[in-house]
Amino acid sequence: MRGSSSGNLNPDRVLTRAEFVTMINRAFGYTERGNTPFQDVPANAWYADDINIAYQAGYFTGTSETTAGPLGRVTREQAAVLLGRNLRLQGIPGVNSDFTDVHRMGNWSRGMVQECAELGIIQGYADGTFRPQNYITRGQMACFLVRALGTLVHETGDQIAGGVYGNLTVNTSGVKLKDTVITGNLYLSGGVGLGSVELENVTVMGKIVVCGAGEAERGESSIILRNVTAEAMEIDSLSDNFMTIRTEGLTNIANTTVRTSAYLEDVTDDDMGLRVITLDGTSDGTLLQLAGNIKEVVNITPNSNLQVVQGVTHKLTVDERATGSALSIANDTTVKILNLDAGTPVTGNGDVDKMNINAAGSSATMLPDSIFIRPGIESNINNKVMDSVAAEESSDEPRLLAGYPLVNLKAVLYDGSYHPVDSSEIAFKTAAQLSYKAALPEASPVLLEPVVELKVTVPDNYMGDVLGDLNKRRGRVMGMNPTGDGDQIIEAEVPMAEMTSYAIDLRAMTQSRGSYTFHFVRYEDCPPAAQEKAIAAAKAMAEE
């Protein structure tokens, strides 16, 4: 805040709309300008730029299509709603406010006022009232903002906040927040714009709210979360920017809600990363792209577009609320379990291990390994109309060893006959299955395991420990390259099965100074000892 020329802050003076948006812009770091429709804002007015910025940020729409009303006043309930909108609060629906004058609040403001109050952002008066129709003063608005934003990070570069009691807000791009524990919420505000932010070794006891950032630059995601822990994360751009987010290392976030279009890449281990992702879009056409090791996704957004563009998604559900939505599964990607509870067209050439169809109107261009179709409905699967019986027959494929699908099979049919009564499609399928089961054990089948290309960056003095550990993991070191700043990049090929605990183990070996990336390259024959272990584990799981 700036005071008058005489040094008086005038805390009891009522705010104008122009002053209000100026305070919001400064607090959240909004700077983007553009065209506005307002005819009552002179170009040379002191507030012209801030009215413009507020309009571009998306939280200020004016008093009509062509007027901003810059010299008008702001009520306390209006201030609460506009502040909540910038914090991407949703409001508490159908709730009665704790304030005694709740009857004086508009239905449009009641839920937001209550949520702001429960979060400690706003306060009422000693008599239990909120006085929603009173005009807000400079001092009151300053208090609202301080409680909402908490500790403010507004300088670029590496930042270490340590222990933060309450909220922390990053309102500029180019920040790398490290080694910080936040007892409240972490806000990456719209002030980040189309820039980027990195979080490393950050624990958030509340939730992470991502309001700002843009698409990937120089091949990197705009928001990178490395060793970040939080119970929840919300991705919600006030200006509908497409955001790209990558999680790596020991990042562990229980619930992620996506409200605006985004690209999420998760390169963490199976029990880490973004454990449950919910697409709960605020508008038609919301797009969510998924890459990496995705654990579970639920789409509840009507008329949305979900795309699996890379990696493996373990479980994906299109909820019955997501009517009119579409799903695409790109080539060389895998969805292990796909539940279609709303009629959904599934396109692409990716793999689906198990598809459960519970709603009419669903279709798929690929042929899943296993298909369940609810009795009473039909679906077009791989250009074939199937009902529940046909789906069950299609899924009845015999498998060997640990239950994995067979590849690289060649079968030669030398002879056959046809009987006008006994021969049928089912009979020929049964004969083929019996032949398959009888012949394949005699062909000495082997298990194939996925192999990844691993790049590990470690300080020189940890090279021995890391190389020894890779050897224990059946890794093959392909090369070592110095970075010039005391680090080495080790390139190796390692079986995927040996990477389960690598993030934790590397952190322990290097005192959290090592990092790594990996990607799938091919399948190779599994060694006899590892094959026996995999078969035994599969049998034990089947018996449970």
LINGI-V280113 format. One record per backbone hydrogen bond with DSSP energy under -1.0 kcal/mol. NH is the residue of the N-H (numbers start at 1). CO is the residue of the C=O. If there is no record, write none. Layout:
BEGIN
NH_CO, NH_CO
END
This chain:
BEGIN
4_8, 7_4, 13_10, 15_136, 17_72, 18_70, 20_16, 21_17, 22_18, 23_19, 24_20, 25_21, 26_22, 27_23, 28_24, 29_25, 30_25, 39_66, 45_42, 48_45, 51_47, 52_48, 53_49, 54_50, 55_51, 56_52, 57_53, 60_54, 63_67, 64_67, 72_69, 76_134, 77_132, 79_75, 80_76, 81_77, 82_78, 83_79, 84_80, 85_81, 86_82, 87_83, 89_84, 92_111, 100_128, 102_99, 104_101, 105_102, 109_106, 110_106, 113_109, 114_110, 115_111, 116_112, 117_113, 118_114, 119_115, 120_117, 121_116, 125_129, 128_125, 134_131, 136_74, 138_13, 139_11, 141_137, 142_138, 143_139, 144_140, 145_141, 146_142, 147_143, 148_144, 149_145, 150_146, 151_167, 153_169, 157_174, 159_176, 164_181, 168_185, 169_151, 170_187, 171_153, 174_196, 176_157, 177_198, 178_159, 179_200, 180_201, 181_162, 182_203, 183_164, 184_166, 186_207, 187_168, 188_209, 189_170, 192_189, 193_190, 195_192, 197_222, 198_175, 199_224, 200_177, 201_226, 203_180, 204_229, 205_182, 206_184, 208_232, 209_186, 210_234, 211_188, 212_188, 213_193, 214_195, 217_220, 220_217, 223_244, 224_197, 225_246, 226_199, 227_248, 229_202, 230_252, 233_255, 234_208, 235_257, 236_210, 240_237, 243_261, 244_214, 245_263, 246_223, 247_265, 248_225, 251_248, 252_228, 253_273, 254_230, 255_231, 256_276, 257_233, 258_278, 259_235, 262_287, 263_243, 264_289, 265_245, 266_291, 267_247, 272_269, 273_251, 275_253, 275_273, 277_296, 278_256, 279_298, 280_258, 282_259, 285_303, 286_283, 288_305, 289_262, 290_307, 291_264, 293_266, 294_292, 294_312, 297_315, 298_277, 299_317, 300_279, 303_323, 305_286, 306_326, 307_288, 308_328, 309_290, 310_290, 312_292, 313_334, 314_294, 316_337, 317_297, 318_339, 319_299, 322_319, 323_321, 325_322, 326_304, 327_345, 328_306, 329_347, 330_308, 333_330, 334_311, 335_351, 336_313, 337_314, 338_354, 339_316, 340_356, 341_318, 346_363, 347_327, 350_329, 351_333, 353_335, 354_336, 355_370, 356_338, 357_372, 358_340, 363_344, 364_380, 365_346, 369_352, 370_353, 372_355, 374_357, 377_374, 379_386, 381_384, 382_364, 386_379, 391_387, 392_388, 393_389, 394_390, 395_391, 397_395, 403_400, 423_419, 428_424, 429_425, 430_426, 431_427, 432_428, 433_429, 434_430, 435_431, 436_432, 437_433, 438_434, 439_435, 440_436, 442_439, 443_440, 449_524, 451_522, 452_494, 453_519, 454_492, 455_517, 456_490, 457_515, 458_488, 460_486, 462_459, 463_460, 466_462, 467_463, 468_464, 469_465, 470_466, 471_467, 472_468, 473_469, 474_471, 475_470, 476_493, 478_491, 479_491, 481_489, 483_487, 488_458, 489_481, 490_456, 491_479, 492_454, 493_476, 494_452, 496_450, 498_495, 499_496, 502_499, 505_501, 506_502, 507_503, 508_504, 509_505, 510_506, 512_507, 513_510, 515_457, 517_455, 519_453, 521_451, 522_451, 524_449, 526_447, 531_527, 532_528, 533_529, 534_530, 535_531, 536_532, 537_533, 538_534, 539_535, 540_536, 541_537, 542_538, 543_539
END
